[in-house]
Amino acid sequence: MKLLIRASLAAGLAVVALGVHRFHFTTDDLHLKESARGSRPAPCEAGAAGVMRCLFSLDTREPFRIRLPDSDKPVTLSGVNAPQRLAVGDYQDGPVRGQVLLDYQLITPLNLPGISGSMQFVAPFAVTTQGSGAFWYLGMFNIDLQSGHTRHLASEFLGDRVHIEAIDVKTPFDPPYSVTLSIKTRTAAQSMAEAPAEPVQRTFQLDHDSLQPSSQ
């Protein structure tokens, strides 16, 4: 039974990850360019439970919480912006207000060995404030296959208003395991109002509960 649930959730994650999308930012907005397929996503229900049904096809009262990297404050994803494929949560951390935006089209299962009853995955998320920045991170998460409880295990900073184009995970039979992101960032000559034009790759070493920048 657990194997069936695991396979079903893996298939759901794979469906979520399908599709081609690109983000670009002006000074204070997120914009989504047209998908190559031009498809219009189905609407998702509002609320934390609706987020879990939309992202994982799970009926659970357990919310998806993301920890703010700078303060560790948990933020509940409570809505879905379907046209931009973003799960959204509002937060207030002291005097700072903003949103956390999870790019659920790039949820990527890790298939790490030795994990039973749960599944680990990575996904990019952005943290915004009252300013113009959208600070992107790669998050590592674990979801319990029975209860739907999620844990935010680790985060690594990617950049301010970058384009995240693809995620490639390598999990061979033996470690090391790694994840590589194809990103577009800005050159030294570009202003923040311009779309990122310089392609770069960022690689992180994976453990069961951590991400570390690769030294290679």
KEKE-3310 file (N, C-alpha, C; in steps of 0.2 Angstrom, whole numbers, plus 5000, padded with zeros to 4 digits):
npx = (5004:5010:5019:5011:5005:5016:5021:5010:5010:5023:5020:5011:5019:5027:5018:5015:5027:5029:5029:5034:5040:5044:5050:5050:5056:5050:5053:5045:5036:5030:5031:5024:5029:5021:5017:5024:5015:5004:4993:4979:4979:4970:4958:4963:4958:4955:4965:4974:4972:4967:4979:4987:4979:4980:4994:4999:4988:4982:4971:4972:4974:4986:4996:5007:5021:5034:5050:5056:5071:5080:5075:5069:5056:5040:5030:5014:5008:4994:4987:4984:4991:4986:4988:5001:5007:5011:5012:5006:5010:5006:5016:5021:5035:5041:5043:5043:5034:5027:5028:5029:5033:5030:5037:5028:5028:5041:5044:5053:5056:5067:5071:5080:5090:5085:5075:5059:5042:5040:5043:5056:5060:5065:5062:5060:5059:5052:5056:5048:5047:5042:5049:5057:5063:5064:5068:5076:5077:5083:5074:5073:5063:5053:5040:5027:5020:5008:5002:5003:5011:5023:5040:5052:5068:5080:5088:5095:5102:5099:5098:5093:5078:5080:5080:5074:5077:5078:5079:5090:5092:5104:5105:5113:5117:5126:5132:5142:5126:5118:5111:5107:5105:5099:5101:5096:5105:5109:5121:5136:5134:5121:5105:5094:5081:5081:5079:5086:5101:5112:5117:5119:5125:5121:5126:5122:5127:5119:5111:5102:5095:5100:5107:5122:5133:5141:5159:5165)
npy = (4994:5006:5008:5009:5022:5030:5029:5035:5048:5052:5052:5062:5073:5073:5077:5090:5096:5096:5106:5122:5137:5154:5167:5185:5200:5216:5232:5230:5219:5202:5193:5182:5174:5168:5151:5138:5129:5136:5133:5134:5134:5124:5131:5132:5128:5140:5143:5134:5120:5119:5122:5111:5101:5105:5105:5092:5083:5079:5076:5084:5091:5096:5110:5117:5124:5136:5141:5156:5161:5170:5172:5161:5160:5152:5151:5150:5143:5149:5151:5150:5156:5153:5156:5160:5149:5148:5145:5154:5163:5175:5185:5192:5199:5205:5222:5220:5216:5204:5192:5175:5165:5150:5141:5130:5123:5118:5109:5096:5079:5070:5056:5050:5037:5025:5031:5030:5029:5043:5057:5066:5082:5095:5113:5129:5145:5161:5176:5190:5208:5224:5231:5232:5220:5202:5189:5174:5157:5140:5127:5113:5100:5089:5077:5069:5053:5048:5057:5069:5079:5092:5096:5109:5108:5113:5128:5137:5152:5160:5171:5188:5192:5183:5172:5156:5142:5128:5112:5100:5084:5073:5057:5044:5026:5026:5039:5054:5064:5076:5092:5102:5119:5128:5144:5161:5176:5194:5203:5213:5225:5227:5234:5232:5233:5227:5212:5197:5191:5183:5167:5155:5141:5133:5122:5110:5100:5086:5079:5069:5078:5091:5104:5109:5121:5116:5113:5111)
npz = (5000:5004:4994:4983:4986:4987:4973:4967:4972:4967:4954:4953:4957:4946:4936:4940:4938:4925:4909:4901:4906:4910:4920:4921:4928:4933:4941:4952:4950:4947:4932:4920:4905:4890:4890:4881:4877:4878:4886:4898:4915:4926:4939:4956:4973:4986:5001:5013:5013:5000:4993:4995:4989:4976:4973:4977:4976:4988:5001:5015:5032:5035:5032:5019:5024:5023:5028:5032:5025:5032:5045:5050:5051:5050:5036:5030:5015:5007:4996:4978:4963:4949:4934:4934:4940:4954:4971:4985:5000:5013:5024:5040:5047:5060:5057:5044:5029:5017:5004:5001:4987:4979:4966:4959:4947:4945:4955:4960:4962:4972:4974:4983:4991:5004:5011:5018:5018:5016:5005:4997:4990:4979:4976:4969:4977:4980:4990:4994:4999:5005:4996:4980:4977:4973:4980:4976:4981:4982:4988:5000:5003:5013:5012:5021:5016:5021:5031:5025:5030:5029:5028:5029:5024:5020:5013:4999:4993:4978:4970:4966:4958:4947:4932:4933:4924:4923:4932:4936:4943:4950:4955:4958:4961:4971:4983:4978:4978:4968:4963:4949:4944:4930:4926:4923:4925:4929:4919:4924:4917:4916:4921:4935:4931:4918:4909:4915:4907:4906:4905:4918:4928:4943:4955:4968:4982:4988:5003:5014:5022:5019:5009:5000:4993:4978:4977:4965)
capx = (5000:5014:5022:5006:5004:5023:5021:5005:5013:5028:5017:5008:5024:5030:5014:5016:5034:5028:5028:5039:5038:5049:5048:5055:5054:5051:5055:5041:5031:5032:5027:5025:5028:5017:5019:5025:5009:4998:4987:4977:4978:4963:4959:4964:4954:4959:4966:4980:4970:4967:4986:4989:4976:4982:5001:5000:4982:4981:4967:4975:4974:4993:4998:5013:5025:5041:5053:5060:5079:5084:5073:5067:5049:5036:5025:5009:5005:4987:4983:4988:4991:4986:4991:5009:5010:5014:5008:5008:5008:5008:5019:5024:5041:5043:5040:5043:5028:5029:5025:5033:5030:5033:5036:5026:5030:5048:5044:5057:5057:5074:5072:5086:5089:5085:5069:5053:5036:5040:5047:5060:5060:5067:5058:5062:5054:5055:5053:5047:5046:5039:5053:5056:5067:5061:5074:5075:5080:5081:5072:5073:5057:5051:5032:5025:5015:5002:4998:5004:5015:5029:5045:5057:5074:5086:5087:5101:5101:5100:5099:5087:5075:5083:5076:5076:5075:5078:5082:5092:5094:5108:5105:5115:5116:5130:5134:5138:5120:5118:5106:5110:5100:5101:5098:5099:5106:5111:5128:5138:5132:5113:5101:5089:5075:5082:5078:5092:5103:5118:5116:5124:5123:5122:5126:5122:5127:5113:5111:5095:5092:5104:5110:5128:5135:5147:5165:5167)
capy = (5000:5012:5008:5012:5029:5033:5029:5039:5054:5053:5053:5069:5078:5073:5081:5097:5098:5097:5112:5126:5143:5159:5173:5190:5205:5223:5234:5227:5214:5196:5192:5176:5174:5163:5144:5136:5125:5140:5130:5138:5129:5123:5134:5128:5130:5144:5140:5129:5113:5119:5122:5104:5097:5107:5103:5085:5079:5076:5079:5084:5097:5099:5115:5118:5129:5138:5145:5162:5160:5175:5172:5154:5161:5148:5155:5145:5144:5149:5152:5148:5160:5147:5158:5160:5143:5150:5145:5160:5164:5181:5185:5198:5197:5211:5227:5218:5212:5202:5186:5169:5162:5144:5139:5123:5119:5116:5104:5090:5073:5068:5049:5048:5030:5025:5035:5026:5033:5050:5059:5072:5086:5102:5118:5136:5149:5168:5180:5198:5213:5230:5234:5229:5213:5195:5185:5167:5152:5133:5124:5106:5098:5082:5076:5062:5051:5046:5062:5075:5084:5094:5099:5112:5105:5118:5133:5140:5158:5159:5178:5193:5193:5179:5167:5149:5139:5121:5109:5093:5080:5067:5053:5038:5021:5028:5046:5060:5066:5083:5095:5108:5123:5132:5151:5167:5182:5200:5205:5219:5231:5227:5237:5228:5234:5223:5205:5194:5189:5179:5160:5152:5135:5132:5115:5109:5093:5084:5074:5068:5084:5097:5107:5112:5123:5112:5116:5110)
capz = (5000:5005:4988:4979:4988:4985:4966:4965:4974:4962:4947:4954:4957:4939:4932:4942:4936:4917:4906:4900:4909:4911:4923:4921:4933:4932:4947:4958:4949:4944:4925:4917:4898:4888:4890:4875:4875:4878:4890:4903:4920:4930:4945:4962:4978:4990:5007:5014:5010:4993:4990:4996:4984:4969:4972:4978:4976:4994:5006:5022:5035:5036:5028:5017:5027:5020:5033:5029:5026:5036:5052:5051:5053:5045:5032:5027:5008:5008:4989:4972:4957:4944:4928:4935:4943:4960:4977:4988:5007:5015:5030:5043:5051:5063:5053:5037:5026:5010:5002:4999:4981:4977:4959:4959:4941:4946:4960:4957:4967:4973:4974:4987:4994:5011:5013:5019:5020:5014:4999:4997:4983:4979:4972:4970:4980:4981:4996:4993:5004:5002:4991:4973:4976:4973:4982:4975:4984:4981:4995:5000:5007:5014:5013:5023:5012:5025:5034:5021:5034:5025:5032:5025:5027:5019:5008:4997:4990:4971:4967:4966:4951:4942:4929:4934:4918:4923:4937:4934:4949:4949:4961:4956:4966:4977:4983:4979:4974:4966:4959:4945:4941:4925:4929:4919:4929:4925:4919:4927:4914:4916:4927:4938:4927:4912:4910:4915:4900:4907:4908:4923:4932:4950:4957:4975:4984:4991:5008:5016:5025:5018:5002:5000:4986:4976:4976:4958)
cpx = (5004:5017:5018:5005:5011:5023:5016:5007:5018:5025:5014:5013:5027:5025:5014:5022:5034:5027:5034:5037:5045:5046:5053:5052:5055:5054:5052:5036:5034:5028:5029:5024:5024:5020:5020:5019:5003:4992:4985:4976:4972:4964:4959:4960:4958:4960:4972:4978:4970:4974:4988:4986:4979:4989:5002:4994:4981:4976:4969:4974:4981:4994:5005:5016:5032:5044:5057:5067:5082:5082:5070:5059:5045:5031:5020:5007:4998:4983:4987:4986:4992:4990:4999:5012:5014:5009:5011:5006:5011:5011:5020:5029:5043:5039:5040:5037:5030:5025:5030:5029:5034:5032:5035:5027:5037:5049:5048:5059:5065:5076:5079:5085:5088:5079:5063:5048:5035:5044:5050:5060:5063:5062:5061:5057:5057:5052:5053:5046:5042:5043:5052:5060:5062:5067:5073:5079:5079:5080:5072:5068:5056:5043:5031:5019:5008:4998:4998:5008:5021:5034:5050:5064:5080:5084:5094:5099:5103:5101:5092:5085:5078:5078:5079:5073:5074:5081:5084:5095:5098:5108:5107:5115:5120:5131:5140:5132:5121:5112:5109:5104:5103:5097:5100:5099:5108:5119:5129:5135:5124:5111:5096:5082:5075:5081:5085:5094:5109:5116:5121:5121:5125:5121:5127:5123:5121:5114:5104:5092:5096:5106:5116:5130:5141:5153:5168:5164)
cpy = (5006:5013:5011:5020:5033:5034:5034:5047:5056:5055:5060:5074:5078:5077:5088:5100:5099:5104:5117:5133:5148:5165:5178:5196:5212:5225:5231:5222:5208:5196:5186:5176:5168:5156:5142:5132:5130:5138:5134:5133:5129:5127:5130:5132:5135:5141:5135:5122:5113:5119:5114:5099:5099:5105:5096:5080:5075:5080:5079:5091:5100:5104:5114:5124:5130:5142:5150:5161:5164:5174:5165:5154:5157:5152:5150:5147:5143:5150:5150:5153:5155:5150:5158:5154:5144:5149:5150:5160:5171:5181:5192:5196:5203:5217:5225:5214:5210:5196:5181:5166:5156:5142:5132:5119:5116:5112:5098:5085:5072:5060:5047:5041:5030:5029:5031:5030:5040:5051:5065:5075:5092:5107:5125:5140:5156:5171:5187:5202:5219:5233:5231:5222:5207:5191:5177:5162:5145:5130:5117:5104:5091:5082:5069:5059:5049:5052:5069:5081:5085:5097:5103:5111:5110:5123:5136:5146:5157:5166:5182:5194:5189:5174:5160:5145:5131:5118:5102:5090:5074:5063:5046:5033:5023:5036:5048:5061:5074:5086:5102:5112:5127:5139:5156:5173:5188:5200:5211:5225:5232:5230:5231:5228:5230:5216:5202:5191:5184:5172:5158:5145:5135:5125:5115:5102:5092:5079:5073:5074:5090:5098:5110:5114:5118:5116:5115:5115)
cpz = (5000:4998:4983:4980:4986:4977:4964:4966:4969:4956:4948:4954:4950:4935:4934:4939:4928:4915:4906:4902:4910:4915:4921:4926:4931:4939:4953:4956:4946:4937:4923:4909:4896:4888:4883:4872:4875:4882:4896:4909:4924:4936:4951:4968:4983:4997:5007:5011:5003:4989:4990:4990:4977:4968:4972:4977:4982:4998:5013:5025:5037:5030:5025:5019:5024:5026:5029:5030:5031:5044:5054:5053:5048:5042:5028:5020:5008:5001:4984:4966:4951:4937:4929:4938:4949:4966:4982:4996:5009:5022:5033:5048:5054:5059:5046:5035:5019:5009:5000:4993:4979:4970:4959:4953:4941:4952:4957:4962:4966:4972:4977:4990:5001:5015:5013:5021:5019:5007:4999:4990:4984:4975:4974:4973:4981:4987:4994:4999:5001:4997:4984:4972:4976:4974:4981:4978:4981:4988:4994:5005:5008:5015:5015:5019:5015:5027:5029:5024:5030:5030:5027:5028:5026:5014:5006:4992:4982:4967:4967:4959:4946:4938:4931:4929:4919:4929:4935:4941:4947:4955:4959:4962:4972:4977:4980:4975:4973:4963:4956:4943:4935:4926:4924:4925:4925:4925:4923:4924:4914:4922:4929:4934:4921:4914:4910:4908:4900:4909:4913:4926:4939:4952:4965:4977:4988:4997:5009:5019:5024:5010:5004:4994:4984:4975:4969:4953)
residu = (MET:LYS:LEU:LEU:ILE:ARG:ALA:SER:LEU:ALA:ALA:GLY:LEU:ALA:VAL:VAL:ALA:LEU:GLY:VAL:HIS:ARG:PHE:HIS:PHE:THR:THR:ASP:ASP:LEU:HIS:LEU:LYS:GLU:SER:ALA:ARG:GLY:SER:ARG:PRO:ALA:PRO:CYS:GLU:ALA:GLY:ALA:ALA:GLY:VAL:MET:ARG:CYS:LEU:PHE:SER:LEU:ASP:THR:ARG:GLU:PRO:PHE:ARG:ILE:ARG:LEU:PRO:ASP:SER:ASP:LYS:PRO:VAL:THR:LEU:SER:GLY:VAL:ASN:ALA:PRO:GLN:ARG:LEU:ALA:VAL:GLY:ASP:TYR:GLN:ASP:GLY:PRO:VAL:ARG:GLY:GLN:VAL:LEU:LEU:ASP:TYR:GLN:LEU:ILE:THR:PRO:LEU:ASN:LEU:PRO:GLY:ILE:SER:GLY:SER:MET:GLN:PHE:VAL:ALA:PRO:PHE:ALA:VAL:THR:THR:GLN:GLY:SER:GLY:ALA:PHE:TRP:TYR:LEU:GLY:MET:PHE:ASN:ILE:ASP:LEU:GLN:SER:GLY:HIS:THR:ARG:HIS:LEU:ALA:SER:GLU:PHE:LEU:GLY:ASP:ARG:VAL:HIS:ILE:GLU:ALA:ILE:ASP:VAL:LYS:THR:PRO:PHE:ASP:PRO:PRO:TYR:SER:VAL:THR:LEU:SER:ILE:LYS:THR:ARG:THR:ALA:ALA:GLN:SER:MET:ALA:GLU:ALA:PRO:ALA:GLU:PRO:VAL:GLN:ARG:THR:PHE:GLN:LEU:ASP:HIS:ASP:SER:LEU:GLN:PRO:SER:SER:GLN)
# end
